[in-house]
Amino acid sequence: MKVLIATADLDEVRWAERSGLLDGVITSPSLLDAGATSDERELLTDICRVSATPVYASVRSLDSEEILQDARVLAKISDQVVVQVPLVEGAIGAIRRLHLEGVRVAATLVFNAAQALLAAKAGARAVITPVDHLDSAGHDGLHIVGELRAAFDASRSECEIIAVRPTSATQFTQCALAGADAAAVEPEVLRRLLTHPLTDRGVHQFLDELSRRPGSWTSA
């Protein structure tokens, strides 16, 4: 399963890139607003320079013509950009036109398999499913991810499934087991995934053993 980092902070992107954990960067209007010191397009350009992975950036309209305009501007920033478009009735035609123009599109706000299949049919290369929103609304987000996987496999669709905001190691793992192609996590969550109480205990034991026998192989 690919790992996308949900941030517009260049330092966080650099950390994930250096650590070998990064398969893509997913942004949102609020993340870009928080991170932009000047023009948001410049920030997206900088993110593309920091990492050679796909960078997901959202349109800022639900109107079909405005979606097309926004998407074309975003696509010109870099070949790395994947344009996020909300899956609403007014946007489905825009998704199709962008696909025909060669613009890569990820459909957002996809909450069931029917929506996912229609997004893929229109030309979306990925569907983005917020598992946290599903869970908070009383649905089983991971079960929905599994339904999307089964539907895509049955229809032989190459559209990817991106599970957004798993918040624990268990949920992150279950996203992979449910068939998500990628999980998008915030930087602090990604760091938490590297930790475990038994790891901390093992580190303490490791350091205790070293303190009794200092040195390294090169100094032996």
Secondary structure, 3 states (H helix, E strand, C coil): CEEEEECCCHHHHHHHHHCCCCCEEECCHHHHHHHCCCCHHHHHHHHHHHCCCCEEEECCCCCHHHHHHHHHHHHHHCCCEEEEEECCHHHHHHHHHHHHHCCCEEEECCCCHHHHHHHHHHCCCEEEEEHHHHHHCCCCHHHHHHHHHHHHHHHCCCCEEEEECCCCHHHHHHHHHHCCCEEEECHHHHHHCCCCHHHHHHHHHHHHHHHHCCCCHHHC
